[in-house]
Amino acid sequence: RSGGEGEALGPPDKAGALGKRSDHLGQWRVRFFSLHGRTLGWSRAEGEPHHGHVDVAGSRCLAADFETGRAFSLSVARGGEAAPLVVVACSTARERREWRAAIEAAARAAAEEDA
């Protein structure tokens, strides 16, 4: 889930600044996210190496406003796992729809590759 490995070459499928809830303290911080194929990575700023990433294969995105107390938030989780892989907050409903669609498309493509 963390570390700089998995850096992809070429332009990302989707990229932008989102709020990220930390795993340990549950605090929200702005991070730069990029989706390269099945890898969703984040860094402190655009152009910096990822300091965390997850493989979205087999995952699903759910609106998480109620659970997080933040509007336009998304939980990315694998089926059957209680804890989400990552929880993010978008700025608008449109941005959330776009990120959800991109992550779900990547998850489906990865599942097809793995089958």
Disulfide bonds with the S-S distance in Angstrom:
none
